[in-house]
Amino acid sequence: MTILYGATLAVIAAAGLLTLLRLVRGPLALDRIMALDVLVTLTIAATAVGAVARDDTTAIPVLVVLALLAFIGSVTAAHLVEKRKGMR
């Protein structure tokens, strides 16, 4: 099972690097906002995989709070981008 956890974390890390590339190169603000949201989601996934690998349940409340903050942040950022488009 340790190989499976390592492979999963490697795939998450590769996705994180590609997401960082999108964050840097994204031509629109909405691209950057979505890249940040994906990075938070990947962080949550990596933390969850680590918690399962260690058989540790103390990270669950942290994961829930991170997920809620990511959701609220994404909705707020999308609302601000939409509001800015309406002002033009």
Distance bins in CASP14 RR format, pairs under 12 A and 6 or more apart:
PFRMAT RR
TARGET T0000
AUTHOR 0000-0000-0000
RMODE 2
METHOD distances of the structure
MODEL  1
1 7 0 0 0 0 0 1 0 0 0 0 0
1 8 0 0 0 0 0 1 0 0 0 0 0
1 49 0 0 0 0 0 1 0 0 0 0 0
1 50 0 0 0 0 0 1 0 0 0 0 0
1 52 0 0 0 0 1 0 0 0 0 0 0
1 53 1 0 0 1 0 0 0 0 0 0 0
1 54 0 0 0 0 0 1 0 0 0 0 0
1 55 0 0 0 0 0 1 0 0 0 0 0
2 8 0 0 0 0 0 1 0 0 0 0 0
2 9 0 0 0 0 0 1 0 0 0 0 0
2 49 0 0 0 0 0 1 0 0 0 0 0
2 50 0 0 0 0 0 1 0 0 0 0 0
2 52 0 0 0 0 0 1 0 0 0 0 0
2 53 1 0 0 1 0 0 0 0 0 0 0
2 54 0 0 0 0 0 1 0 0 0 0 0
3 9 0 0 0 0 0 1 0 0 0 0 0
3 10 0 0 0 0 0 1 0 0 0 0 0
3 53 0 0 0 0 0 1 0 0 0 0 0
4 10 0 0 0 0 0 1 0 0 0 0 0
4 11 0 0 0 0 0 1 0 0 0 0 0
4 49 0 0 0 0 1 0 0 0 0 0 0
4 50 0 0 0 0 0 1 0 0 0 0 0
4 52 0 0 0 0 0 1 0 0 0 0 0
4 53 0 0 0 0 1 0 0 0 0 0 0
5 11 0 0 0 0 0 1 0 0 0 0 0
5 12 0 0 0 0 0 1 0 0 0 0 0
5 46 0 0 0 0 0 1 0 0 0 0 0
5 48 0 0 0 0 0 1 0 0 0 0 0
5 49 1 0 1 0 0 0 0 0 0 0 0
5 50 1 0 0 1 0 0 0 0 0 0 0
5 51 0 0 0 0 0 1 0 0 0 0 0
5 52 1 0 0 1 0 0 0 0 0 0 0
5 53 1 0 1 0 0 0 0 0 0 0 0
5 54 0 0 0 0 1 0 0 0 0 0 0
5 55 0 0 0 0 0 1 0 0 0 0 0
6 12 0 0 0 0 1 0 0 0 0 0 0
6 13 0 0 0 0 1 0 0 0 0 0 0
6 14 0 0 0 0 0 1 0 0 0 0 0
6 46 0 0 0 0 0 1 0 0 0 0 0
6 49 0 0 0 0 1 0 0 0 0 0 0
6 50 0 0 0 0 1 0 0 0 0 0 0
6 52 0 0 0 0 0 1 0 0 0 0 0
6 53 0 0 0 0 1 0 0 0 0 0 0
7 13 0 0 0 0 0 1 0 0 0 0 0
7 14 0 0 0 0 0 1 0 0 0 0 0
7 49 0 0 0 0 0 1 0 0 0 0 0
7 53 0 0 0 0 0 1 0 0 0 0 0
8 14 0 0 0 0 0 1 0 0 0 0 0
8 15 0 0 0 0 0 1 0 0 0 0 0
8 42 0 0 0 0 0 1 0 0 0 0 0
8 45 0 0 0 0 1 0 0 0 0 0 0
8 46 0 0 0 0 1 0 0 0 0 0 0
8 48 0 0 0 0 1 0 0 0 0 0 0
8 49 1 0 1 0 0 0 0 0 0 0 0
8 50 0 0 0 0 1 0 0 0 0 0 0
8 52 0 0 0 0 1 0 0 0 0 0 0
8 53 0 0 0 0 1 0 0 0 0 0 0
9 15 0 0 0 0 0 1 0 0 0 0 0
9 16 0 0 0 0 0 1 0 0 0 0 0
9 42 0 0 0 0 0 1 0 0 0 0 0
9 43 0 0 0 0 0 1 0 0 0 0 0
9 45 0 0 0 0 1 0 0 0 0 0 0
9 46 1 0 0 1 0 0 0 0 0 0 0
9 47 0 0 0 0 0 1 0 0 0 0 0
9 48 0 0 0 0 0 1 0 0 0 0 0
9 49 1 0 1 0 0 0 0 0 0 0 0
9 50 1 0 0 1 0 0 0 0 0 0 0
9 52 0 0 0 0 0 1 0 0 0 0 0
9 53 0 0 0 0 1 0 0 0 0 0 0
10 16 0 0 0 0 0 1 0 0 0 0 0
10 17 0 0 0 0 0 1 0 0 0 0 0
10 46 0 0 0 0 0 1 0 0 0 0 0
10 49 0 0 0 0 0 1 0 0 0 0 0
11 17 0 0 0 0 0 1 0 0 0 0 0
11 18 0 0 0 0 0 1 0 0 0 0 0
11 42 0 0 0 0 1 0 0 0 0 0 0
11 45 0 0 0 0 1 0 0 0 0 0 0
11 46 0 0 0 0 0 1 0 0 0 0 0
11 49 0 0 0 0 1 0 0 0 0 0 0
12 18 0 0 0 0 0 1 0 0 0 0 0
12 19 0 0 0 0 0 1 0 0 0 0 0
12 38 0 0 0 0 0 1 0 0 0 0 0
12 39 0 0 0 0 0 1 0 0 0 0 0
12 41 0 0 0 0 1 0 0 0 0 0 0
12 42 1 0 1 0 0 0 0 0 0 0 0
12 43 0 0 0 0 1 0 0 0 0 0 0
12 44 0 0 0 0 0 1 0 0 0 0 0
12 45 1 0 1 0 0 0 0 0 0 0 0
12 46 1 0 1 0 0 0 0 0 0 0 0
12 47 0 0 0 0 1 0 0 0 0 0 0
12 48 0 0 0 0 1 0 0 0 0 0 0
12 49 1 0 0 1 0 0 0 0 0 0 0
12 50 0 0 0 0 0 1 0 0 0 0 0
13 19 0 0 0 0 0 1 0 0 0 0 0
13 20 0 0 0 0 0 1 0 0 0 0 0
13 39 0 0 0 0 0 1 0 0 0 0 0
13 42 0 0 0 0 1 0 0 0 0 0 0
13 43 0 0 0 0 0 1 0 0 0 0 0
13 45 0 0 0 0 0 1 0 0 0 0 0
13 46 1 0 0 1 0 0 0 0 0 0 0
13 49 0 0 0 0 0 1 0 0 0 0 0
14 20 0 0 0 0 0 1 0 0 0 0 0
14 21 0 0 0 0 0 1 0 0 0 0 0
14 42 0 0 0 0 1 0 0 0 0 0 0
14 46 0 0 0 0 0 1 0 0 0 0 0
15 21 0 0 0 0 0 1 0 0 0 0 0
15 22 0 0 0 0 0 1 0 0 0 0 0
15 35 0 0 0 0 0 1 0 0 0 0 0
15 38 1 0 0 1 0 0 0 0 0 0 0
15 39 0 0 0 0 1 0 0 0 0 0 0
15 41 0 0 0 0 1 0 0 0 0 0 0
15 42 1 0 1 0 0 0 0 0 0 0 0
15 43 0 0 0 0 0 1 0 0 0 0 0
15 45 0 0 0 0 1 0 0 0 0 0 0
15 46 0 0 0 0 1 0 0 0 0 0 0
16 22 0 0 0 0 1 0 0 0 0 0 0
16 23 0 0 0 0 1 0 0 0 0 0 0
16 35 0 0 0 0 1 0 0 0 0 0 0
16 36 0 0 0 0 0 1 0 0 0 0 0
16 38 1 0 0 1 0 0 0 0 0 0 0
16 39 1 0 0 1 0 0 0 0 0 0 0
16 40 0 0 0 0 0 1 0 0 0 0 0
16 41 0 0 0 0 1 0 0 0 0 0 0
16 42 1 0 1 0 0 0 0 0 0 0 0
16 43 0 0 0 0 1 0 0 0 0 0 0
16 45 0 0 0 0 0 1 0 0 0 0 0
16 46 0 0 0 0 1 0 0 0 0 0 0
17 23 0 0 0 0 0 1 0 0 0 0 0
17 24 0 0 0 0 0 1 0 0 0 0 0
17 35 0 0 0 0 0 1 0 0 0 0 0
17 38 0 0 0 0 0 1 0 0 0 0 0
17 39 0 0 0 0 0 1 0 0 0 0 0
17 42 0 0 0 0 0 1 0 0 0 0 0
18 24 0 0 0 0 0 1 0 0 0 0 0
18 25 0 0 0 0 0 1 0 0 0 0 0
18 35 0 0 0 0 1 0 0 0 0 0 0
18 38 0 0 0 0 1 0 0 0 0 0 0
18 39 0 0 0 0 0 1 0 0 0 0 0
18 42 0 0 0 0 1 0 0 0 0 0 0
19 25 0 0 0 0 0 1 0 0 0 0 0
19 26 0 0 0 0 0 1 0 0 0 0 0
19 31 0 0 0 0 0 1 0 0 0 0 0
19 32 0 0 0 0 0 1 0 0 0 0 0
19 34 0 0 0 0 1 0 0 0 0 0 0
19 35 1 0 1 0 0 0 0 0 0 0 0
19 36 0 0 0 0 1 0 0 0 0 0 0
19 37 0 0 0 0 1 0 0 0 0 0 0
19 38 1 0 1 0 0 0 0 0 0 0 0
19 39 1 0 1 0 0 0 0 0 0 0 0
19 40 0 0 0 0 0 1 0 0 0 0 0
19 41 0 0 0 0 1 0 0 0 0 0 0
19 42 1 0 0 1 0 0 0 0 0 0 0
19 43 0 0 0 0 0 1 0 0 0 0 0
19 45 0 0 0 0 0 1 0 0 0 0 0
20 26 0 0 0 0 0 1 0 0 0 0 0
20 32 0 0 0 0 0 1 0 0 0 0 0
20 35 1 0 0 1 0 0 0 0 0 0 0
20 36 0 0 0 0 0 1 0 0 0 0 0
20 38 0 0 0 0 1 0 0 0 0 0 0
20 39 1 0 0 1 0 0 0 0 0 0 0
20 42 0 0 0 0 0 1 0 0 0 0 0
21 31 0 0 0 0 0 1 0 0 0 0 0
21 32 0 0 0 0 0 1 0 0 0 0 0
21 35 0 0 0 0 1 0 0 0 0 0 0
21 38 0 0 0 0 0 1 0 0 0 0 0
21 39 0 0 0 0 0 1 0 0 0 0 0
22 28 0 0 0 0 0 1 0 0 0 0 0
22 30 0 0 0 0 0 1 0 0 0 0 0
22 31 1 0 0 1 0 0 0 0 0 0 0
22 32 1 0 0 1 0 0 0 0 0 0 0
22 33 0 0 0 0 0 1 0 0 0 0 0
22 34 1 0 0 1 0 0 0 0 0 0 0
22 35 1 0 1 0 0 0 0 0 0 0 0
22 36 0 0 0 0 1 0 0 0 0 0 0
22 37 0 0 0 0 0 1 0 0 0 0 0
22 38 1 0 0 1 0 0 0 0 0 0 0
22 39 0 0 0 0 1 0 0 0 0 0 0
23 29 0 0 0 0 0 1 0 0 0 0 0
23 31 0 0 0 0 1 0 0 0 0 0 0
23 32 1 0 1 0 0 0 0 0 0 0 0
23 33 0 0 0 0 1 0 0 0 0 0 0
23 34 0 0 0 0 1 0 0 0 0 0 0
23 35 1 1 0 0 0 0 0 0 0 0 0
23 36 1 0 0 1 0 0 0 0 0 0 0
23 37 0 0 0 0 0 1 0 0 0 0 0
23 38 0 0 0 0 1 0 0 0 0 0 0
23 39 1 0 0 1 0 0 0 0 0 0 0
23 40 0 0 0 0 0 1 0 0 0 0 0
23 42 0 0 0 0 0 1 0 0 0 0 0
24 31 0 0 0 0 0 1 0 0 0 0 0
24 32 0 0 0 0 1 0 0 0 0 0 0
24 35 0 0 0 0 1 0 0 0 0 0 0
24 36 0 0 0 0 0 1 0 0 0 0 0
24 39 0 0 0 0 0 1 0 0 0 0 0
25 31 0 0 0 0 1 0 0 0 0 0 0
25 32 0 0 0 0 1 0 0 0 0 0 0
25 35 0 0 0 0 1 0 0 0 0 0 0
26 32 1 0 1 0 0 0 0 0 0 0 0
26 33 0 0 0 0 0 1 0 0 0 0 0
26 34 0 0 0 0 1 0 0 0 0 0 0
26 35 1 0 0 1 0 0 0 0 0 0 0
26 36 0 0 0 0 0 1 0 0 0 0 0
27 35 0 0 0 0 0 1 0 0 0 0 0
28 34 0 0 0 0 1 0 0 0 0 0 0
28 35 0 0 0 0 0 1 0 0 0 0 0
28 77 0 0 0 0 0 1 0 0 0 0 0
28 81 0 0 0 0 1 0 0 0 0 0 0
28 84 0 0 0 0 0 1 0 0 0 0 0
28 85 0 0 0 0 0 1 0 0 0 0 0
29 35 0 0 0 0 0 1 0 0 0 0 0
29 36 0 0 0 0 0 1 0 0 0 0 0
29 77 0 0 0 0 1 0 0 0 0 0 0
29 78 0 0 0 0 0 1 0 0 0 0 0
29 80 0 0 0 0 1 0 0 0 0 0 0
29 81 1 0 1 0 0 0 0 0 0 0 0
29 82 0 0 0 0 0 1 0 0 0 0 0
29 84 0 0 0 0 1 0 0 0 0 0 0
29 85 0 0 0 0 0 1 0 0 0 0 0
30 36 0 0 0 0 0 1 0 0 0 0 0
30 37 0 0 0 0 0 1 0 0 0 0 0
30 74 0 0 0 0 0 1 0 0 0 0 0
30 77 0 0 0 0 1 0 0 0 0 0 0
30 78 1 0 0 1 0 0 0 0 0 0 0
30 79 0 0 0 0 0 1 0 0 0 0 0
30 80 0 0 0 0 0 1 0 0 0 0 0
30 81 1 0 1 0 0 0 0 0 0 0 0
30 82 0 0 0 0 1 0 0 0 0 0 0
30 84 0 0 0 0 0 1 0 0 0 0 0
30 85 0 0 0 0 1 0 0 0 0 0 0
31 37 0 0 0 0 0 1 0 0 0 0 0
31 38 0 0 0 0 0 1 0 0 0 0 0
31 77 0 0 0 0 0 1 0 0 0 0 0
31 81 0 0 0 0 0 1 0 0 0 0 0
32 38 0 0 0 0 0 1 0 0 0 0 0
32 39 0 0 0 0 0 1 0 0 0 0 0
32 74 0 0 0 0 0 1 0 0 0 0 0
32 77 0 0 0 0 1 0 0 0 0 0 0
32 81 0 0 0 0 0 1 0 0 0 0 0
33 39 0 0 0 0 0 1 0 0 0 0 0
33 40 0 0 0 0 0 1 0 0 0 0 0
33 70 0 0 0 0 0 1 0 0 0 0 0
33 73 0 0 0 0 1 0 0 0 0 0 0
33 74 1 0 0 1 0 0 0 0 0 0 0
33 75 0 0 0 0 0 1 0 0 0 0 0
33 76 0 0 0 0 1 0 0 0 0 0 0
33 77 1 0 1 0 0 0 0 0 0 0 0
33 78 1 0 0 1 0 0 0 0 0 0 0
33 79 0 0 0 0 0 1 0 0 0 0 0
33 80 0 0 0 0 1 0 0 0 0 0 0
33 81 1 0 0 1 0 0 0 0 0 0 0
33 82 0 0 0 0 0 1 0 0 0 0 0
33 84 0 0 0 0 0 1 0 0 0 0 0
34 40 0 0 0 0 0 1 0 0 0 0 0
34 41 0 0 0 0 0 1 0 0 0 0 0
34 70 0 0 0 0 0 1 0 0 0 0 0
34 73 0 0 0 0 0 1 0 0 0 0 0
34 74 1 0 0 1 0 0 0 0 0 0 0
34 77 0 0 0 0 1 0 0 0 0 0 0
34 78 0 0 0 0 1 0 0 0 0 0 0
34 81 0 0 0 0 0 1 0 0 0 0 0
35 41 0 0 0 0 0 1 0 0 0 0 0
35 42 0 0 0 0 0 1 0 0 0 0 0
35 74 0 0 0 0 0 1 0 0 0 0 0
35 77 0 0 0 0 0 1 0 0 0 0 0
36 42 0 0 0 0 0 1 0 0 0 0 0
36 43 0 0 0 0 0 1 0 0 0 0 0
36 69 0 0 0 0 0 1 0 0 0 0 0
36 70 0 0 0 0 1 0 0 0 0 0 0
36 73 0 0 0 0 1 0 0 0 0 0 0
36 74 0 0 0 0 1 0 0 0 0 0 0
36 76 0 0 0 0 0 1 0 0 0 0 0
36 77 0 0 0 0 1 0 0 0 0 0 0
36 78 0 0 0 0 0 1 0 0 0 0 0
37 43 0 0 0 0 0 1 0 0 0 0 0
37 44 0 0 0 0 0 1 0 0 0 0 0
37 66 0 0 0 0 0 1 0 0 0 0 0
37 67 0 0 0 0 0 1 0 0 0 0 0
37 69 0 0 0 0 0 1 0 0 0 0 0
37 70 1 0 1 0 0 0 0 0 0 0 0
37 71 0 0 0 0 1 0 0 0 0 0 0
37 72 0 0 0 0 0 1 0 0 0 0 0
37 73 1 0 0 1 0 0 0 0 0 0 0
37 74 1 0 1 0 0 0 0 0 0 0 0
37 75 0 0 0 0 1 0 0 0 0 0 0
37 76 0 0 0 0 0 1 0 0 0 0 0
37 77 0 0 0 0 1 0 0 0 0 0 0
37 78 0 0 0 0 1 0 0 0 0 0 0
38 44 0 0 0 0 0 1 0 0 0 0 0
38 45 0 0 0 0 0 1 0 0 0 0 0
38 70 0 0 0 0 1 0 0 0 0 0 0
38 74 0 0 0 0 1 0 0 0 0 0 0
39 45 0 0 0 0 0 1 0 0 0 0 0
39 46 0 0 0 0 0 1 0 0 0 0 0
39 66 0 0 0 0 0 1 0 0 0 0 0
39 70 0 0 0 0 1 0 0 0 0 0 0
39 74 0 0 0 0 0 1 0 0 0 0 0
40 46 0 0 0 0 0 1 0 0 0 0 0
40 47 0 0 0 0 0 1 0 0 0 0 0
40 63 0 0 0 0 0 1 0 0 0 0 0
40 65 0 0 0 0 0 1 0 0 0 0 0
40 66 1 0 0 1 0 0 0 0 0 0 0
40 67 0 0 0 0 1 0 0 0 0 0 0
40 68 0 0 0 0 0 1 0 0 0 0 0
40 69 1 0 0 1 0 0 0 0 0 0 0
40 70 1 0 1 0 0 0 0 0 0 0 0
40 71 0 0 0 0 1 0 0 0 0 0 0
40 72 0 0 0 0 0 1 0 0 0 0 0
40 73 0 0 0 0 1 0 0 0 0 0 0
40 74 0 0 0 0 1 0 0 0 0 0 0
40 77 0 0 0 0 0 1 0 0 0 0 0
41 47 0 0 0 0 0 1 0 0 0 0 0
41 48 0 0 0 0 0 1 0 0 0 0 0
41 63 0 0 0 0 0 1 0 0 0 0 0
41 66 0 0 0 0 1 0 0 0 0 0 0
41 67 0 0 0 0 1 0 0 0 0 0 0
41 69 0 0 0 0 0 1 0 0 0 0 0
41 70 1 0 0 1 0 0 0 0 0 0 0
41 71 0 0 0 0 1 0 0 0 0 0 0
41 74 0 0 0 0 1 0 0 0 0 0 0
42 48 0 0 0 0 0 1 0 0 0 0 0
42 49 0 0 0 0 0 1 0 0 0 0 0
42 66 0 0 0 0 0 1 0 0 0 0 0
42 70 0 0 0 0 0 1 0 0 0 0 0
43 49 0 0 0 0 0 1 0 0 0 0 0
43 50 0 0 0 0 0 1 0 0 0 0 0
43 59 0 0 0 0 0 1 0 0 0 0 0
43 62 0 0 0 0 0 1 0 0 0 0 0
43 63 0 0 0 0 1 0 0 0 0 0 0
43 66 1 0 0 1 0 0 0 0 0 0 0
43 67 0 0 0 0 0 1 0 0 0 0 0
43 69 0 0 0 0 0 1 0 0 0 0 0
43 70 0 0 0 0 1 0 0 0 0 0 0
44 50 0 0 0 0 0 1 0 0 0 0 0
44 51 0 0 0 0 0 1 0 0 0 0 0
44 59 0 0 0 0 1 0 0 0 0 0 0
44 60 0 0 0 0 0 1 0 0 0 0 0
44 62 0 0 0 0 1 0 0 0 0 0 0
44 63 1 0 1 0 0 0 0 0 0 0 0
44 64 0 0 0 0 1 0 0 0 0 0 0
44 65 0 0 0 0 0 1 0 0 0 0 0
44 66 1 0 1 0 0 0 0 0 0 0 0
44 67 1 0 1 0 0 0 0 0 0 0 0
44 68 0 0 0 0 0 1 0 0 0 0 0
44 69 0 0 0 0 0 1 0 0 0 0 0
44 70 1 0 0 1 0 0 0 0 0 0 0
44 71 0 0 0 0 0 1 0 0 0 0 0
45 51 0 0 0 0 0 1 0 0 0 0 0
45 52 0 0 0 0 0 1 0 0 0 0 0
45 59 0 0 0 0 0 1 0 0 0 0 0
45 63 0 0 0 0 1 0 0 0 0 0 0
45 66 0 0 0 0 0 1 0 0 0 0 0
45 67 0 0 0 0 0 1 0 0 0 0 0
45 70 0 0 0 0 0 1 0 0 0 0 0
46 52 0 0 0 0 0 1 0 0 0 0 0
46 53 0 0 0 0 0 1 0 0 0 0 0
46 59 0 0 0 0 0 1 0 0 0 0 0
46 63 0 0 0 0 0 1 0 0 0 0 0
46 66 0 0 0 0 0 1 0 0 0 0 0
47 53 0 0 0 0 0 1 0 0 0 0 0
47 54 0 0 0 0 0 1 0 0 0 0 0
47 56 0 0 0 0 0 1 0 0 0 0 0
47 58 0 0 0 0 0 1 0 0 0 0 0
47 59 1 0 1 0 0 0 0 0 0 0 0
47 60 0 0 0 0 1 0 0 0 0 0 0
47 61 0 0 0 0 0 1 0 0 0 0 0
47 62 1 0 0 1 0 0 0 0 0 0 0
47 63 1 0 1 0 0 0 0 0 0 0 0
47 64 0 0 0 0 0 1 0 0 0 0 0
47 65 0 0 0 0 0 1 0 0 0 0 0
47 66 1 0 0 1 0 0 0 0 0 0 0
47 67 0 0 0 0 0 1 0 0 0 0 0
48 54 0 0 0 0 0 1 0 0 0 0 0
48 56 0 0 0 0 0 1 0 0 0 0 0
48 57 0 0 0 0 0 1 0 0 0 0 0
48 59 1 0 0 1 0 0 0 0 0 0 0
48 60 0 0 0 0 1 0 0 0 0 0 0
48 62 0 0 0 0 0 1 0 0 0 0 0
48 63 1 0 1 0 0 0 0 0 0 0 0
48 64 0 0 0 0 0 1 0 0 0 0 0
48 66 0 0 0 0 0 1 0 0 0 0 0
48 67 0 0 0 0 0 1 0 0 0 0 0
49 56 0 0 0 0 0 1 0 0 0 0 0
49 59 0 0 0 0 0 1 0 0 0 0 0
49 63 0 0 0 0 0 1 0 0 0 0 0
50 56 1 0 0 1 0 0 0 0 0 0 0
50 57 0 0 0 0 0 1 0 0 0 0 0
50 58 0 0 0 0 0 1 0 0 0 0 0
50 59 1 0 0 1 0 0 0 0 0 0 0
50 60 0 0 0 0 0 1 0 0 0 0 0
50 63 0 0 0 0 0 1 0 0 0 0 0
51 57 1 0 0 1 0 0 0 0 0 0 0
51 58 1 0 0 1 0 0 0 0 0 0 0
51 59 1 0 1 0 0 0 0 0 0 0 0
51 60 1 0 0 1 0 0 0 0 0 0 0
51 61 0 0 0 0 0 1 0 0 0 0 0
51 62 0 0 0 0 1 0 0 0 0 0 0
51 63 1 0 0 1 0 0 0 0 0 0 0
52 59 0 0 0 0 1 0 0 0 0 0 0
52 60 0 0 0 0 0 1 0 0 0 0 0
52 63 0 0 0 0 0 1 0 0 0 0 0
53 59 0 0 0 0 0 1 0 0 0 0 0
56 62 0 0 0 0 0 1 0 0 0 0 0
56 63 0 0 0 0 0 1 0 0 0 0 0
57 63 0 0 0 0 0 1 0 0 0 0 0
59 65 0 0 0 0 0 1 0 0 0 0 0
59 66 0 0 0 0 1 0 0 0 0 0 0
60 66 0 0 0 0 0 1 0 0 0 0 0
60 67 0 0 0 0 0 1 0 0 0 0 0
61 67 0 0 0 0 0 1 0 0 0 0 0
61 68 0 0 0 0 0 1 0 0 0 0 0
62 68 0 0 0 0 0 1 0 0 0 0 0
62 69 0 0 0 0 0 1 0 0 0 0 0
63 69 0 0 0 0 0 1 0 0 0 0 0
63 70 0 0 0 0 0 1 0 0 0 0 0
64 70 0 0 0 0 0 1 0 0 0 0 0
64 71 0 0 0 0 0 1 0 0 0 0 0
65 71 0 0 0 0 0 1 0 0 0 0 0
65 72 0 0 0 0 0 1 0 0 0 0 0
66 72 0 0 0 0 0 1 0 0 0 0 0
66 73 0 0 0 0 0 1 0 0 0 0 0
67 73 0 0 0 0 0 1 0 0 0 0 0
67 74 0 0 0 0 0 1 0 0 0 0 0
68 74 0 0 0 0 0 1 0 0 0 0 0
68 75 0 0 0 0 0 1 0 0 0 0 0
69 75 0 0 0 0 0 1 0 0 0 0 0
69 76 0 0 0 0 0 1 0 0 0 0 0
70 76 0 0 0 0 0 1 0 0 0 0 0
70 77 0 0 0 0 0 1 0 0 0 0 0
71 77 0 0 0 0 0 1 0 0 0 0 0
71 78 0 0 0 0 0 1 0 0 0 0 0
72 78 0 0 0 0 0 1 0 0 0 0 0
72 79 0 0 0 0 0 1 0 0 0 0 0
73 79 0 0 0 0 1 0 0 0 0 0 0
73 80 0 0 0 0 1 0 0 0 0 0 0
73 81 0 0 0 0 0 1 0 0 0 0 0
74 80 0 0 0 0 0 1 0 0 0 0 0
74 81 0 0 0 0 0 1 0 0 0 0 0
75 81 0 0 0 0 0 1 0 0 0 0 0
75 82 0 0 0 0 0 1 0 0 0 0 0
76 82 0 0 0 0 0 1 0 0 0 0 0
76 83 0 0 0 0 0 1 0 0 0 0 0
77 83 0 0 0 0 0 1 0 0 0 0 0
77 84 0 0 0 0 0 1 0 0 0 0 0
78 84 0 0 0 0 0 1 0 0 0 0 0
78 85 0 0 0 0 0 1 0 0 0 0 0
79 85 0 0 0 0 0 1 0 0 0 0 0
79 86 0 0 0 0 0 1 0 0 0 0 0
80 86 0 0 0 0 0 1 0 0 0 0 0
80 87 0 0 0 0 0 1 0 0 0 0 0
81 87 0 0 0 0 0 1 0 0 0 0 0
81 88 0 0 0 0 0 1 0 0 0 0 0
82 88 0 0 0 0 0 1 0 0 0 0 0
END
